[in-house]
């Protein structure tokens, strides 16, 4: 394995990690900030991927129209799920309800699309070729573009939370719900809207996953576990940290797949346990900043 091939694979892992970061940001926001346990998270990601595939490949619709429609649809889906199914603050109730939703969505996806894997983009991505001596480093333009888009979305979401009235209302409800009610903020409606916004992030991540990876109806649990692991590594509720933890995860995962692919999952879980042993609050969240990581 040449050094240029190693660099190429690691760059691919970093770019994929940016997408992992976005999907983990939404999960971290739901669980760490809104205190909502959502076991249907991965199933919704899978459904979003297949809706994009169906709209663009099967129906031949304009990709921009499909993506915008999915984003709007997922906002209302998230709002509806929180308002109707997840009003209870009991974590056990949330787990049972969202597990039921997840099972329904998984079987629905299998019924509609079957178990046959699909590929959203079946053409080779244009690449940048960077000569290094007598070797060449190949960098996918699509991967770099998705990484840059992920960073822009994260920055935009952070600015939204810090600078807009609705964003500050969400932060107020997250940090002190009773005080927010006293100053006239409808906390329940605000949480419903915030949950809907988290589904907007999830829908965008679904589009990116559909572009980058093979579509399978059985991958919902994998995406949920992936988001959970990365969120814990970053520090639950730390939005920015989840993005950087996703990049770190993507890089490490690529390196393991390169050298020890048979032991990938085992090594990932061992590293995860080690991180939590020495950094129980996450790699990117200190005790002092834990309460204000949103």
N, C-alpha and C positions, 0 to 999 in steps of 0.2 A: 504494500500500500504506500503510494507516494505521498509526500507532504501536501502536494497540490490537491490530490483526491481527498485527503483528510480535511483540508480547509474547505473544499467545495461541499462536502457532506455536513460539516459543522455549520456553514453558512445556511444551508438548507434547514438544519435543525433550529437555528436561531429564528429564521423567518416563520417556520411552523410554530415556534414558541410564541411569537407575537399573536397568532390566532388563538393559541391555548390561553394566552393572557386575557384576551377579550372575553372568551367564553367563561373564564374563571372570575373575571371582574363582576359579571352579572350574578354569578352564584354567590360570590363573596358579599355582594351588596344585599342580596336577598337574605342570606343566613346571618352574616355578621352585623349588618346594619339594621335590617327590618325585622330580624329575629323570626324568620319564616323558614321552616324546613321543607324543602321542595324536592321530593324523591322523583318527581316527574320531569325534572330539569332536562336530563339527557334525552328522554323520549320526545320532548318538545323540540329539542335541537334536531333530532333525526327527522321529525315530521317537517320541520322547516326546510331541511336539505332536500327532501323529496318534493315538497311543494315548488321549490325553485326549479328542480329538474323537470317536473311535470309541466310547469308554465313555459319554460324556455324550450326544452327538447321535444316534449310530446305535443304541446299546443302551438308551439312556434310563436309565442308572444314576444313583444319587445322586452329585452332583459331589464331595462330601467323600470318599465312599468311593473314587471313581476316583482322586482326587489322592493319598490316603493309600496306596492300592495301588501307584500309580506310584512313589511315594517309596521304599517298602519294596522293590519290584521292582528299582529302579535301584541301590539299595545293594548288593543281591546280584549284580546284573549287573556293577557296578564291581569288587566283590570277586573275582568269577569271572574277569573279563577280566585283572586284574592277576595273579592266582594262576596262571592257566593259560597266558595268551598273552604276558604282559609281565614274566616273571621275569628275563629277560636285561637287564643294565644297558647293553648296547650300543645306542646311539641309532639306528644304521643298521638293526638288527634290529627295533627298536620301530617305526621309520618304515614298513618293509616290511609288518610284520604289521598295523599299524593302517590302512595304506592298503588292504590287502586286506579288512579288516573293513568299512571305509567303503564300498568298492565293492559289497560284498555287501549292506550295509544299504540303500544307495541303490537298488539294483535290486530288493531285496525290497519297499521302500516303493512303487516304481513298479508292481510286480506286484500288490500288494494294493490300493493306493489310487488308482493311475493318476496322470496328470499334471494332472488338473483341479483348479484352486485351490479351496480351501474357506474358509469363514468360520465361526469358532467361535461368535462372538456376533453375531447379525444384528439387534440392536436398538441404537438410539442411546443412548450413555452419558448419564446425567443430568449436568448441568453446573451449576457455580456461575457466576452472572452478576454481575460486579463493574463497576458504572458508573464511568466515568472521563470526566467532562464530559458531552458528548453521545454518547459512545461506550461500548461495553460489552466487557469482557474476558471471554471464555468459557474456563472451565477444566473439563476433564473430571474428574468425581469418580473414575471408575475409574482414570484415569492417575495421579492424585495418590495414590489408595489403593495402587496397585502400587508407586509410588516409596517410600511409607512402609513398605510390607511389605518391600521390598528392603533398606531401611536397617535394619529390625528383624532381618532374617535375617543381615545382615552383622555386626551387633553381637552377635547370639547366637552366631555362628560364632567370632568373636574371643574372646568370653568362654569358649566351650567349649575353645578351644586354650590359653587362659592359665590357666583356673581348675580344669579337671577333670583327673583323673589320666590318662585316655586322651589328652586334648589335650596335656598336658605330655609324655607318652610320645612322641607324634607329633613334637612340637617337638624332643625330645631326639634321636630317630632322624634327623630332617632335619638338625640342626646337627652331630651327631657320632655317626654310626652305630656305630662301634666301641666308644666309651665307653658308649653305651646298652646294647649287648650285654653289657658287663662288669658292669653293675648289674642284670642279669636281665631286660631287656626283649627280647622276641622281635621283632627288627626286621623280619623278613619279614612276620610276621602283622600287625604294626602298620602297615606300609606298605599291605598288602592292605586293612585296615580303613580307613585314611586315603583310599585310592583309592575305596573304596566310598562314603565320606562325600562326596567330591568329586562323585560321581554323584548323591548326594542334592541337592546344590546345583544340578546340571545339570537334574535332573528338575523342581525348583521353577521354574527359569528357563524350562524348556520350557512349563510351564503358563502362565506370564506371557506368553511369546511367542505362545502359541496364543490367548490372550484379546485381545492387542493387535494382532496382525498377521494377514494372510492366510496360510493354510497351503498350502505347496507342497512336493512331495516332492524338489525339486531345489535346495533352499536350504541344504543341509548345508554345502557348501563355503563359502558366504557367512558363515554363523555361525562356522565355524572361523577364517576369516581375520579376521573382526570381533573375535573373542576374542583372537586373536594380536596384532593391532594395538594393541588397548586395553591388553593386558597389558604390551607393550613400552613403550607410552607411560607407564604407571604405574611400571614397573620390575618385571621378572619376579620373581614370588614375593611381591610386595607386595599382600596381600589388600585392605587398606583403600584403597590407592592405586588398585587396579583399579576399585573402585566409583566413586571420584571421577573417574577418567579416563573411565569410561563415561558419566558425566553430562556431562563436558566434550565428549566425542565426540558425544553426542546433540545437544547445543546447537549445536555447530559444523556438524554434518551438517544440522540443520534450517535453519540460516541459509544454507548453500550451496544446499540444495534450493529455498529461497525465491527467491534472487537469480540463481543460476547453475546450474540443475538439469542442464543438458547436460554440464557439466564437473565434476559432483560427485565422481566417483571420482578423476579426475586431480588435483583440488585436495586431496582427502583424502590421497592418497599423497604429494604434494609436501609438505604440512604434516607428515606423518609423518616424512619424510626430514629435514626441517628440525629437528624435535624431537630426533631421534636424533643429529643432528650436534652440537647444542649441549648436549643432556642425554642422553648415552649410557647412563646408568643409569636413565633415566626421569624424568619430571617430579616424582614423589612419593617418590623413593628416592635418598638421598645415598650416597656411598661408605662413610661411617661406619656407616650403618644397613643396608647392603645385606645383611650376613650374618644380621641379626636381624629381617628384615622380616616373617617369618611369626609 
